[in-house]
Amino acid sequence: MAAFLFSLGRLAFRRRWGVTLLWVAVLAAVGFGAAKAPAAPDTGDSMPGIESQRAFDLMDQRFPGAKADGASARIVFVAPDGQQVTTADNRAAVEKVVHEVADGPQVAGAVNPFRARAVSKDAGTAYATVTYKVKADDLTDASKKTLEDAVRQARDAGLTVEVGGSALATRPAAGGAAEGIGIAIAAVVLLITFGSLAAAGLPLLTAVVGVGISIASIMALAGAFGLSGTTGTLASMLGLAVGIDYAMFVVSRYREERGRGHEPQEAAGLAAGTAGSAVVFAGLTVVIALAGLSVVGIPMLTKMGLAAAGAVVVGVLIALTLVPALLGFLPRAVLSRSARRGAKVEEGGEHNGGSRWARFVLRRPLPVLLAAVAGLGVIAVPVTGLQLGMPGDEAKPTSTTERRAYDALAEGFGPGFNGPLTIVVDAKGADVPKAAAATIVERIGATNDVVSVSPPRFNAAGDTAVFSATPATAPTDEKTKDLVRTIRAERPALESATHATFEVTGTTAVNIDVAQKVQDALVPYLAVVVGLAFLLLLVVFRSLLVPLKAAAGFLLSVLAAFGAVVAVFQWGWGADLLGVEQTGPIMSLMPIFLVGIVFGLAMDYEVFLVTRMREAYVHGDRPGQAIVTGFRHSARVVVAAALIMMAVFSGFVGSAESMVKMIGFGLATAVLLDAFVVRMALVPAVLALLGDRAWWLPRRLDKVLPNLDVEGEALSRRSPVAAVPAPDTTSERESARV
């Protein structure tokens, strides 16, 4: 592996014009393909394998022409203090809005609140439901303007009018300013780390090229594979982060080899053969984690994971080819100022901060280990109260009309009104379908915590009915989840009595089902991802204990990150500091996102840091000395990489959307804990306590495993100066103590 990448790096350096033009051609080709590609079909956010999705599918089948997932708007009218919406003037204003909206384009129907009895008991609040023939993404500007103009007229008449539903809902933007802030902070970190504008700019340039190729490829393939606009969000975020990191590791190793006296072309080859090997295996761990999202069984997650994995592969290829090629154009410019003046400067001096920290841990491995584990354990305690759900309009800022509509409905009609359950009755097998449906409506209406049920609405064939049941509690309340389970538990008895069956759906039921599906898939997902990564690290480090330690450290950091997310977004600790206006359950997909992304990034740090220790150990260093050598050369770059990741993710904490804010905070916290507590403290402490046993591998297993030469032993015969680090007598004395 190292010899092949060494040759590849030298070739890219020597043929720099050809390699650079090749990548430019690739970028232009995929950009042209993206511009000419047809728009992606709207495949919807299907959730196969859950009851609420089966109910939606049945509605689409039995009620043709009525889209079960079409856009909707709930117009909420609130009378001024001391007045009622039923007075003549207010009623006329409400009915005028309903009439104008009903005549608008793409509208399937608009329900008059006075005819549908959609008025609160005190007559202070009323609502009109508007349904559309198409999904929210397909609504035209004309349709939206009709709704907005009608609402404006009602407000001018003195009513407070807010609009909930999906018709006018704004989607969170997961890019733009957030990515700009991340890139700006990354540039500052790189400039401080390298002390050279060229060295700082090169990783940024190559990362932007990689993200551009990835996003353009996703757009070009969107029509063929049904990729939505949100598919590229994760690819963009991760592609930018790992693209910067991977290029930074190669540039750092190039500077190190130049400091040892190698010519530029030789140094580029050595950087690709050593740091490039770590990049390959670090990238593989990220790809495994992202591709493993398919285990969950949610098509949207599978597409996002595979698209992001593709972006990581592009980042790896760029780090191995384009980065050495660009080094060929800037062989001296990427060096530090003192190195450019001709002074012999070795990257990662003997007494830098990394080596001093490693010696500190070597002197006190057990206290450091206990402190790290105890600290992570304390932060992880809130995870015991984790509640999964899907925050809705109640989690949006009060500046949005959706949030104000939610609050008005909850105040006027009760907390459960915002999360009605939709029950689909399949009475095809019943002798008298309408009587069977009436029995089911009556039984569910008598269930505890059901406030009211609507009259059933039948399809043209008369064998399928739909009605709604309003819970007594809010959509995200645990009692609502219990109510859904209770209603579903009544199904067998009702099937026997009526020969009809029913399924529960609606936004509330979908969120409950998705949360359960994710929860059930989390353990298999962890088993697959951690198992495959363990095998990969077993081959890389040729050790049993190092991969086990890596996996255990990851579990500690991700549990602690979960604990921090629960404490802030569910319990409300420090929520005001982050601008969280409403606490509640944690987003259902958050655990999968956090585990998948953080596992890949954590293994990045593990591979980059421990590979240098393994390299030093293979080349003759004692265990303690190898730890110091690894930190001397890699700690600063790993810290810089973690700061860049945190900068990219923290940019999303400033979002007005609670879900985006939650993802950004969770990822930034996980990187902070994993990089600075697990990899910088727990890892050296465990390796110091294990000594030579850390690198033990049974002989039989040693014979079976392929030797990929990640440490670059083949390069030591080719370039002996580069292979053996300068002796560190201080670390030798420290290792003797250990």
C-alpha positions in Angstrom: 0.0 0.0 0.0 2.7 2.5 1.0 4.9 1.7 -2.0 2.0 2.1 -4.4 0.9 5.4 -2.9 4.5 6.6 -2.9 4.7 6.0 -6.6 1.3 7.6 -7.1 2.4 10.7 -5.2 5.6 11.0 -7.2 3.7 10.6 -10.4 1.1 13.2 -9.5 3.9 15.6 -8.5 5.9 15.0 -11.7 2.8 15.1 -14.0 1.2 18.0 -12.1 -0.2 19.8 -15.1 -1.9 16.6 -16.4 -3.3 15.7 -13.0 -4.6 19.2 -12.3 -6.2 19.5 -15.8 -7.8 16.1 -15.3 -9.5 17.2 -12.1 -10.6 20.5 -13.7 -12.1 18.4 -16.6 -13.9 16.2 -14.1 -15.4 19.2 -12.4 -16.4 20.8 -15.7 -17.9 17.5 -16.9 -20.1 16.8 -13.8 -21.0 20.5 -13.7 -22.2 20.3 -17.3 -24.1 17.1 -16.5 -25.8 18.7 -13.5 -26.9 21.7 -15.6 -28.3 19.5 -18.3 -29.8 16.8 -16.0 -33.6 16.7 -15.7 -35.2 17.6 -12.4 -35.4 14.9 -9.8 -38.8 13.2 -9.5 -40.6 13.8 -6.3 -40.5 10.4 -4.7 -41.6 11.6 -1.3 -40.2 10.7 2.0 -41.4 7.1 2.1 -40.9 5.1 5.3 -41.4 1.5 4.4 -42.1 -1.1 7.1 -44.1 1.1 9.4 -47.9 1.1 10.0 -48.4 4.8 9.3 -46.8 4.5 5.9 -49.1 1.5 5.0 -52.1 3.6 6.0 -50.9 6.4 3.6 -50.4 3.8 0.8 -53.9 2.5 1.4 -55.4 6.0 1.2 -53.6 6.6 -2.0 -55.0 3.3 -3.4 -58.6 3.7 -2.2 -59.0 7.4 -2.6 -57.5 8.0 -6.1 -56.9 11.6 -7.0 -56.8 12.7 -3.4 -53.1 12.9 -2.4 -52.7 11.7 1.2 -49.5 13.6 1.4 -50.6 16.7 -0.5 -49.8 20.2 0.8 -52.2 21.7 3.4 -52.7 24.9 5.2 -54.5 25.5 8.4 -55.6 29.1 8.6 -56.1 30.1 12.3 -58.4 33.1 13.1 -58.2 34.7 16.5 -60.7 37.4 17.4 -59.5 40.6 19.2 -59.7 40.5 23.0 -63.2 40.5 24.3 -64.7 39.6 20.9 -65.7 36.4 19.1 -65.1 35.2 15.6 -68.8 34.5 15.3 -69.9 38.1 15.2 -71.1 39.4 11.9 -68.1 41.4 10.8 -65.6 38.8 11.9 -67.5 36.0 10.4 -67.8 37.8 7.1 -64.0 38.4 7.1 -63.3 34.7 7.8 -65.7 33.4 5.1 -64.2 35.9 2.6 -60.8 34.4 3.2 -62.1 30.8 2.8 -63.9 31.7 -0.4 -60.9 33.4 -2.0 -58.5 30.6 -1.1 -60.9 27.9 -2.4 -60.9 29.5 -5.8 -57.1 29.6 -5.9 -55.0 27.5 -8.2 -54.0 23.9 -7.2 -56.6 23.9 -4.3 -58.5 20.7 -3.7 -60.8 22.2 -1.2 -61.2 24.7 1.7 -63.4 24.0 4.6 -65.5 26.7 6.1 -65.0 26.7 9.9 -68.6 27.6 10.7 -70.0 24.7 8.7 -67.4 22.2 10.0 -67.8 23.4 13.6 -64.2 24.3 13.8 -64.8 27.0 16.4 -63.5 26.9 19.9 -65.9 26.7 22.8 -65.4 30.4 23.8 -65.8 31.3 20.1 -62.5 33.2 20.3 -60.6 31.0 17.8 -61.6 29.3 14.5 -59.6 27.5 11.8 -60.1 26.7 8.1 -58.4 23.7 6.5 -57.1 24.1 3.0 -55.9 21.1 1.0 -54.0 21.1 -2.2 -53.7 18.7 -5.1 -49.9 18.7 -5.0 -47.1 18.5 -2.5 -45.7 21.5 -0.8 -42.6 21.5 -3.1 -44.8 21.6 -6.2 -46.9 24.6 -5.1 -46.6 27.5 -7.5 -45.9 31.1 -6.4 -49.4 32.0 -7.6 -50.9 29.5 -5.2 -48.9 30.8 -2.3 -49.6 34.4 -3.2 -53.4 33.7 -3.2 -53.2 32.3 0.3 -50.9 35.2 1.5 -53.1 37.9 0.0 -56.3 36.4 1.6 -54.6 36.2 5.0 -53.4 39.9 4.7 -57.0 41.1 4.0 -58.3 39.3 7.1 -55.6 40.9 9.2 -56.5 44.3 7.8 -60.1 43.6 9.0 -58.8 43.4 12.6 -58.4 39.6 13.1 -55.2 37.9 14.2 -54.5 35.4 11.4 -51.7 32.8 11.4 -51.0 29.9 8.9 -49.9 26.4 9.9 -49.3 23.4 7.8 -46.9 22.7 5.0 -48.1 25.2 2.3 -46.1 28.2 3.5 -43.7 26.4 5.8 -40.1 27.5 5.3 -37.4 24.8 5.2 -34.2 25.2 7.1 -31.2 26.2 5.0 -28.3 23.8 5.8 -25.6 25.8 4.1 -24.8 29.3 3.0 -23.7 31.4 5.9 -23.1 28.3 8.1 -20.6 26.9 5.6 -19.1 30.3 5.1 -18.4 30.7 8.8 -16.9 27.2 8.9 -14.6 27.9 6.0 -13.5 31.2 7.5 -12.6 29.6 10.8 -10.9 26.7 9.0 -8.8 29.2 7.1 -7.7 30.9 10.4 -6.9 27.5 12.0 -4.9 26.4 9.0 -2.9 29.6 8.8 -2.0 29.4 12.5 -1.1 25.7 12.1 1.1 26.0 9.1 2.2 29.7 9.2 2.0 29.9 5.4 -0.8 31.3 3.2 -0.1 28.7 0.5 -0.1 25.8 3.0 -3.4 27.1 4.5 -5.0 27.8 1.2 -4.2 24.5 -0.5 -6.5 22.3 1.7 -9.3 24.8 1.4 -9.0 24.9 -2.4 -8.9 21.1 -2.8 -11.8 20.6 -0.4 -13.9 23.1 -2.3 -13.1 21.3 -5.6 -14.1 18.0 -4.0 -17.4 19.3 -2.7 -18.1 20.9 -6.0 -17.6 17.6 -7.8 -19.6 15.7 -5.3 -22.6 18.1 -5.3 -22.6 18.4 -9.1 -22.5 14.6 -9.4 -25.5 14.3 -7.1 -27.4 16.8 -9.1 -26.5 15.0 -12.4 -27.6 11.7 -11.0 -30.7 13.0 -9.2 -33.1 12.1 -11.9 -31.8 8.6 -12.4 -31.7 7.7 -8.7 -34.4 9.8 -7.3 -32.1 12.0 -5.2 -33.7 15.1 -3.6 -32.2 18.4 -2.9 -31.6 17.5 0.8 -29.5 14.4 -0.2 -26.5 16.6 -0.8 -26.7 18.4 2.5 -24.8 15.7 4.4 -22.4 15.2 1.5 -21.6 18.9 1.4 -21.0 19.2 5.1 -18.8 16.0 5.4 -17.1 16.5 2.1 -15.9 19.9 3.2 -14.8 18.8 6.6 -12.9 15.6 5.6 -11.6 17.2 2.4 -9.8 19.9 4.4 -8.5 17.4 7.0 -7.2 14.8 4.5 -5.3 17.4 2.5 -4.0 19.0 5.7 -2.5 15.7 6.8 -0.7 15.2 3.4 0.6 18.8 3.4 1.8 18.4 6.9 3.7 15.2 6.2 5.2 16.8 3.0 6.6 19.7 5.1 8.0 17.2 7.6 9.8 15.3 4.9 11.2 18.5 3.4 12.5 19.4 6.8 14.4 16.1 6.9 16.2 17.1 3.7 14.3 15.3 1.0 13.8 16.8 -2.4 10.3 18.1 -3.3 9.3 15.2 -5.5 10.6 12.6 -3.0 8.9 14.4 -0.1 5.6 14.4 -2.0 5.9 10.6 -2.7 6.7 9.9 1.0 3.8 12.1 2.2 1.4 10.1 -0.1 2.9 6.8 1.0 2.7 7.4 4.7 0.0 10.1 5.5 -1.8 8.9 2.3 -2.1 5.4 3.7 -3.7 6.8 6.8 -6.0 8.9 4.7 -7.1 5.8 2.7 -8.0 3.8 5.8 -9.5 6.8 7.6 -11.7 7.4 4.6 -12.7 3.7 4.5 -14.0 3.9 8.1 -16.1 7.0 7.3 -17.5 5.3 4.2 -18.4 2.2 6.2 -20.2 4.3 8.8 -22.1 6.2 6.1 -22.9 3.3 3.9 -24.1 1.5 7.0 -27.0 3.9 7.2 -28.8 1.6 4.8 -29.2 -0.8 7.7 -31.9 1.5 9.1 -34.2 0.8 6.2 -35.2 4.4 5.5 -34.6 5.3 1.8 -33.9 8.9 2.5 -31.2 8.0 5.0 -29.7 5.4 2.6 -29.5 7.9 -0.2 -28.0 10.6 2.1 -25.4 8.1 3.5 -24.3 6.8 0.1 -24.1 10.3 -1.4 -22.0 11.5 1.6 -19.8 8.3 1.3 -19.2 9.2 -2.4 -18.1 12.7 -1.3 -15.6 11.1 1.2 -14.2 8.9 -1.6 -13.7 12.0 -3.8 -11.9 13.7 -0.9 -9.6 10.7 -0.5 -8.8 10.6 -4.2 -8.1 14.3 -4.3 -5.8 14.1 -1.2 -3.8 11.3 -3.0 -3.5 13.0 -6.4 -4.5 16.6 -6.7 -2.8 17.6 -3.4 0.7 16.2 -4.5 0.1 17.8 -7.9 -0.5 21.2 -6.4 2.5 20.7 -4.2 4.5 20.5 -7.4 3.4 24.1 -8.3 4.2 25.3 -4.7 7.1 23.2 -3.5 8.6 26.0 -1.4 5.6 28.2 -0.8 3.9 25.7 1.5 6.9 25.6 3.8 7.2 27.7 6.9 9.0 31.1 6.6 12.1 29.8 8.4 12.3 26.8 6.1 11.9 29.0 3.0 14.9 31.1 4.3 17.0 27.9 4.1 17.1 26.9 7.8 16.6 23.2 8.4 13.4 23.0 10.4 11.8 19.6 11.2 8.0 19.6 11.5 7.0 18.5 15.0 10.0 19.6 17.0 11.2 17.4 19.9 9.7 19.6 22.6 6.5 20.8 21.1 3.1 20.9 22.9 2.2 17.4 21.7 5.3 15.7 23.0 5.0 17.6 26.4 1.4 16.5 26.8 2.3 12.9 25.9 5.0 12.8 28.6 2.6 14.2 31.1 0.1 11.3 30.4 3.0 8.8 30.5 3.8 9.9 34.0 0.2 9.7 35.2 -1.6 7.2 32.9 -4.1 5.8 35.5 -5.3 9.2 36.9 -5.7 10.6 33.3 -7.6 7.5 32.3 -9.9 7.6 35.3 -10.5 11.3 34.9 -11.4 11.0 31.2 -13.8 8.0 31.8 -15.4 9.7 34.8 -15.9 13.0 33.0 -17.5 11.4 30.0 -19.6 9.3 32.2 -21.0 12.3 34.1 -21.8 14.1 30.8 -23.5 10.9 29.5 -25.9 10.6 32.5 -28.8 12.5 30.9 -28.9 10.0 28.0 -30.8 7.7 30.4 -33.8 10.0 29.9 -33.6 10.2 26.1 -36.9 10.6 24.4 -37.1 10.4 20.6 -39.7 12.2 18.5 -39.9 14.7 15.6 -40.2 18.3 16.8 -42.9 20.1 14.8 -44.1 23.6 14.7 -43.9 23.9 18.5 -40.1 23.8 18.2 -40.0 26.7 15.7 -39.2 30.3 16.7 -42.1 32.4 17.8 -41.2 34.7 14.9 -42.7 32.2 12.5 -46.4 32.1 11.6 -46.4 28.3 11.9 -45.4 28.5 15.6 -47.9 31.2 16.4 -50.7 29.2 14.7 -49.7 26.1 16.7 -49.9 28.1 20.0 -53.2 29.6 19.1 -54.8 26.2 18.3 -53.4 24.7 21.4 -54.8 27.5 23.5 -58.2 27.5 21.8 -58.8 23.7 21.3 -56.4 21.9 23.6 -52.8 20.6 23.3 -53.8 17.5 21.4 -55.5 19.4 18.6 -52.2 20.0 16.8 -51.5 16.3 16.5 -54.7 14.5 15.5 -54.5 10.8 14.6 -55.8 9.7 11.3 -57.5 6.3 11.3 -58.0 4.5 8.0 -60.6 1.7 8.1 -60.4 -1.1 5.6 -63.9 -2.5 5.6 -63.6 -4.5 2.4 -64.2 -7.8 4.2 -67.1 -6.6 6.3 -70.7 -7.6 5.6 -71.9 -4.0 6.2 -68.9 -1.7 5.7 -70.5 1.5 7.1 -71.7 -0.3 10.2 -68.3 -1.8 10.8 -66.7 1.6 10.4 -69.2 3.2 12.8 -68.4 0.5 15.4 -64.7 1.3 15.1 -65.3 5.0 15.3 -67.4 4.5 18.4 -64.9 2.2 20.2 -61.9 4.5 19.5 -63.9 7.5 20.5 -64.5 5.9 23.9 -60.8 5.2 24.5 -59.3 7.1 27.4 -57.3 10.3 26.4 -59.3 10.6 23.1 -61.1 14.0 23.3 -63.1 13.7 20.1 -63.5 11.8 16.8 -64.7 13.1 13.5 -67.5 11.5 11.4 -66.0 8.9 9.0 -65.5 9.9 5.3 -66.0 7.0 2.8 -64.4 6.5 -0.6 -66.5 6.1 -3.8 -66.6 2.3 -3.4 -67.9 2.6 0.2 -65.4 0.0 1.5 -62.8 2.4 3.1 -63.3 5.1 5.6 -61.1 7.8 7.1 -61.7 9.7 10.4 -59.6 11.6 12.9 -59.2 11.2 16.6 -57.9 14.1 18.7 -55.7 13.2 21.7 -55.9 15.0 25.0 -52.2 15.6 25.1 -49.6 17.3 22.8 -48.1 15.5 19.8 -44.7 15.0 21.5 -46.1 14.0 24.9 -45.3 10.4 26.0 -49.0 9.9 26.8 -49.8 10.5 23.1 -47.4 7.7 22.3 -49.1 5.4 24.8 -52.5 6.3 23.3 -51.4 5.2 19.8 -50.2 1.9 21.2 -53.5 1.5 23.1 -55.6 2.1 20.0 -53.5 -0.3 17.9 -53.9 -2.9 20.7 -57.7 -2.7 20.3 -57.4 -3.9 16.6 -57.6 -7.7 17.1 -60.8 -7.5 19.1 -62.4 -5.0 16.6 -61.3 -7.2 13.7 -63.1 -10.2 15.2 -66.2 -8.2 15.9 -66.5 -6.3 12.6 -64.4 -8.2 10.1 -62.8 -4.9 9.3 -59.4 -3.7 10.1 -57.8 -0.2 10.6 -54.5 1.5 10.7 -53.4 4.6 12.5 -51.5 7.3 10.7 -51.1 11.1 10.6 -48.0 13.2 11.3 -48.0 12.3 15.0 -48.3 8.5 14.3 -45.6 8.8 11.6 -43.2 10.5 14.0 -43.9 7.8 16.7 -43.3 5.0 14.2 -40.1 6.5 12.8 -38.7 7.0 16.3 -39.4 3.3 17.1 -37.9 2.2 13.8 -34.7 4.1 14.4 -34.5 2.9 18.0 -34.9 -0.7 16.8 -32.2 -0.2 14.1 -29.6 1.5 16.3 -28.1 -1.7 17.8 -27.9 -3.6 14.5 -26.4 -0.5 12.9 -23.8 -0.2 15.7 -23.0 -3.8 15.4 -22.4 -3.7 11.6 -20.5 -0.5 11.6 -18.3 -1.2 14.7 -17.7 -4.8 13.5 -16.6 -3.8 10.0 -14.4 -1.0 11.4 -12.9 -3.3 14.0 -11.8 -5.7 11.2 -10.4 -2.8 9.2 -8.4 -1.4 12.1 -7.3 -4.9 12.9 -5.6 -5.0 9.5 -4.3 -1.5 9.8 -2.7 -1.7 13.3 -2.2 -5.5 13.4 -3.4 -5.5 17.0 -6.4 -6.8 18.9 -6.5 -4.3 21.7 -6.0 -1.1 19.8 -9.2 -1.6 17.7 -11.1 -2.6 20.9 -9.8 0.5 22.6 -10.8 2.7 19.6 -14.4 1.3 19.6 -14.8 1.7 23.4 -13.5 5.3 23.3 -16.0 6.1 20.5 -18.9 4.7 22.5 -17.9 6.8 25.5 -17.7 10.0 23.4 -21.0 9.4 21.5 -22.9 8.6 24.7 -21.5 11.8 26.3 -22.5 13.8 23.2 -26.0 12.3 23.5 -26.1 13.3 27.1 -25.2 16.9 26.3 -27.9 17.1 23.6 -30.5 15.7 26.0 -29.5 18.1 28.7 -29.8 21.2 26.4 -32.6 20.4 24.0 -34.8 18.1 26.1 -34.1 19.3 29.7 -33.4 22.9 28.8 -30.0 23.3 30.5 -28.4 26.3 28.9 -31.1 26.4 26.2 -31.3 30.2 26.4 -27.6 30.5 25.5 -28.2 28.6 22.3 -31.4 30.3 21.4 -33.6 27.2 22.0 -37.1 28.5 22.5 -38.9 25.2 23.1 -37.5 22.0 24.6 -38.9 18.6 23.8 -38.0 15.2 22.5 -34.8 14.6 20.5 -35.2 14.4 16.7 -35.8 10.7 15.8 -33.0 10.5 13.2 -30.5 12.3 15.5 -29.0 9.1 17.1 -28.3 7.5 13.7 -26.8 10.8 12.3 -24.7 11.3 15.3 -23.5 7.7 15.5 -22.8 7.4 11.8 -20.9 10.7 11.3 -19.1 10.8 14.6 -17.9 7.2 14.3 -16.3 8.0 11.0 -14.7 11.1 12.2 -13.5 9.5 15.5 -11.8 6.7 13.5 -10.2 9.5 11.4 -8.4 10.8 14.5 -7.6 7.3 15.7 -6.0 6.3 12.5 -4.0 9.5 12.0 -2.7 9.6 15.6 -2.1 5.9 16.3 -0.7 5.2 12.8 2.3 7.5 13.7 2.7 5.6 17.0 2.6 2.3 15.2 5.1 3.6 12.6 7.5 4.6 15.3 7.0 1.3 17.2 7.6 -0.8 14.1 10.8 1.2 13.4 12.2 0.4 16.8 10.8 2.8 19.4 9.8 1.5 22.8 6.1 1.7 23.6 6.3 4.9 25.7 8.7 6.5 23.2 6.3 5.6 20.3 3.5 7.4 22.0 5.6 10.5 22.4 6.7 10.3 18.8 3.2 9.9 17.6 2.0 13.0 19.5 5.1 15.0 18.5 4.3 14.6 14.9 0.5 14.3 14.8 -1.1 16.0 17.9 -1.0 19.5 16.4 -2.5 18.4 13.1 -5.2 16.3 14.8 -6.1 19.2 17.1 -6.3 21.5 14.1 -8.5 19.0 12.2 -10.8 18.7 15.2 -11.1 22.5 15.5 -12.0 22.7 11.8 -14.7 20.1 12.2 -16.1 21.9 15.2 -16.0 25.2 13.2 -18.0 23.6 10.3 -20.5 22.0 12.6 -20.8 24.9 15.1 -21.9 27.2 12.2 -25.2 25.4 12.2 -25.9 26.1 15.8 -26.8 29.7 14.8 -29.6 28.4 12.7 -33.1 29.5 13.6 -34.4 26.0 13.1 -34.3 23.8 16.2 -33.5 20.6 14.3 -30.5 22.2 12.4 -29.3 23.7 15.7 -29.6 20.3 17.4 -27.5 18.5 14.7 -24.8 21.2 14.7 -24.5 21.2 18.5 -24.5 17.4 18.8 -21.8 17.0 16.1 -19.6 19.8 17.4 -19.9 18.4 21.0 -19.1 14.9 19.9 -16.0 16.0 18.0 -14.9 18.1 20.9 -15.2 15.2 23.4 -13.8 12.5 21.0 -10.8 14.5 19.8 -9.7 16.2 23.0 -10.8 13.8 25.7 -10.8 10.3 24.1 -8.0 10.6 21.5 -5.8 13.1 23.4 -6.1 11.7 26.9 -7.8 8.2 27.0 -5.9 6.8 24.0 -2.3 7.5 25.3 -3.2 6.6 28.8 -4.5 3.1 27.8 -1.5 2.5 25.5 0.9 3.6 28.2 -0.7 1.1 30.6 -0.7 -1.7 28.1 2.9 -1.2 26.9 4.0 -3.8 24.4 0.8 -5.7 24.9 -1.1 -3.0 23.0 0.5 -4.3 19.8 0.1 -8.0 20.5 -1.5 -10.1 17.8 -1.8 -14.0 17.9 0.6 -15.7 15.5 -2.1 -17.5 13.6 -4.0 -14.3 13.0 -0.7 -12.5 12.1 -0.2 -15.1 9.3 -3.8 -14.8 8.0 -4.1 -11.0 7.9 -2.7 -9.2 4.8 0.3 -7.0 5.3 -0.7 -3.6 3.9 2.4 -1.9 5.0 0.6 1.2 6.4 3.7 2.1 8.4 5.8 2.4 5.2 8.5 -0.2 6.0 9.0 -0.6 2.2 9.7 3.1 2.0 12.4 2.7 4.7 14.4 0.6 2.3 13.8 3.2 -0.5 14.3 6.3 1.7 16.0 5.4 5.0 16.3 9.0 6.1 12.5 9.5 6.0 11.6 6.3 7.7 13.3 6.7 11.0 12.4 9.6 13.2 15.1 11.5 15.0 15.8 9.8 18.4 14.0 11.2 21.4 16.1 10.5 24.5 13.6 12.2 26.8 10.8 10.0 25.6 13.1 6.9 25.9 13.6 7.7 29.6 9.8 8.2 30.0 9.0 4.9 28.4 11.5 3.2 30.7 9.5 4.4 33.6 6.3 3.0 32.1 
